[in-house]
Structure formats: structure tokens, C-alpha cells
Amino acid sequence: MNKLCILILITIAFIGCDGRLRAYMTNEDVLRETDLLESFSEELKYIPEQPTEIVTDTILSNGFHIKTTYHSIENSFVSKKAKNKNGKSINTHHHNFEVQFQIHKS
């Protein structure tokens, strides 16, 4: 008899948790309720978007040959956060660049 009462109480508890309160809420309201709206409304931008490499080859009139190579570093960036008019968070990552110089005298 005691086990039957416990089984009935557990069944009633699970029937009461069917989510009827959230059934007519919008997705935005559900995310606000659980404090997840900020993470879903965040926009990420990367500048430059693709890995970039710039090679410059220069020969000067005094006999110097200068070669510079710029390339973006993949996991090194500076972040800037801002909000737009709609309240959406925009996180912009500016990639750092590394340069290599080669100077030759002919």
C-alpha cells in the first residue's frame, strides 16, 4: 500500500511538469527567462575574414633589395564590443599581423 501511494505521488508530480506554461510563450520570451538571449543575439565579425598574406618586393636604385611579407596571425586578435540600435551585441575581432623583412645588398 505504501509503495502504491509513492507511485501515485510521483506520477502526479510528473504529470504536473508538462510545460504548459511555456507552450504559448515566444522563443524570445523563453530565452529571456533563462538568461540565454544575449548569447544567441551576439554577432561575431572577423577582420580580415580570411587568412591574409601580403608580399611586397622592392628594388631600390642604391642596390638594396627589400622583401616584406605581412600575414595575419590566426589565434591572435584584438576584440571590440558594441551594441547596435536593436540591442544586438556585435563582437568584432581584428586579427594581428606579423611582418618579416629580408634586406639584400647587391
N, C-alpha and C positions, 0 to 999 in steps of 0.2 A: 504494500500500500504506500509506503514511504517513497519507494523508487518511482511509483506511478505519479505521485504529486510533484516530485522533482522534474520528471519528464514533461509534465503538463506545463509547469512554470517556465522551463527552458523553451518549449515550443511557443508559448505566448510571447516570450521576450524576443525570439527571432521573427515572429510574425509582425511585431510592432516596429521592426527596423527595416522596412521595405523601401524606404527612400521616397515616400510620397511628398515630403516637404520640398525636395529638390526637383521633382518631376516637372513643375511648371516654372522653374527658375531658368533664366537665360544662362548661357555658358559664362558670360562675363560676371554675372552675379555669383555663380558658384566659385569662380576663380578669386573674386574679391573676398569671399567668405573664408577661403583657405589661404589668403595672402600669397597667391601664386600669379596674380595678374601682372605684376611688374616683370617677372621673369619671362612671361610669354609675350609681353608687349615691348620687349627690348629689341632694338635693331642693331646689328653689328656691321660696320663698314671697315674695310682694309684698304689702305692707300700705300703703295700701289696694290692693285688686286692680285696680280700675278707676280711671280719672281721676276725681277728685272736685272738686266746686266747692260751696262753702257761701256763701250770700249772707244777710247779716243787715241789716235796715233798722230803725233805731230813731229815734223822735222823742221828745225829752226835753221836760219841762214848761217849761224855761227858754228854749225856742225853737231849740235845736240839733237838726239832723237829721244823724244819723250812719249811713253806709252802709259796711259792711265786706264784702269779698269774699275768701274763702280759696280757693285752688286748689292742687292737688298739682303739683309740677314733675316732668315725665316722666323726665328723664335725671339727676336729682339725688337721691341716696338714701344712707342710712347702712346698712352691712352688718353682720350679726351671724352668726357661725358657731357651730354647736353640733352635738353628736352625740347620737343617741337610744340607747335600750337595745340595739338590734340592730347598732350600729356604723355606721348610715347617717348621712351628713353632711347637715345641714339648714342651708341658707344663706338667711337672712331679710333682705330689703331693705325698709327703712322709707323711704318717699318723703318728701322735704322739702316743706314747704308755703310758699307765698308769700301775703302778705296785702296788700290795698290798702284804704286808708281815704279816705273822702270826708266832709268835715265842712262843713255849711252852716248859716248863722245866718239865720233868717227875720226 
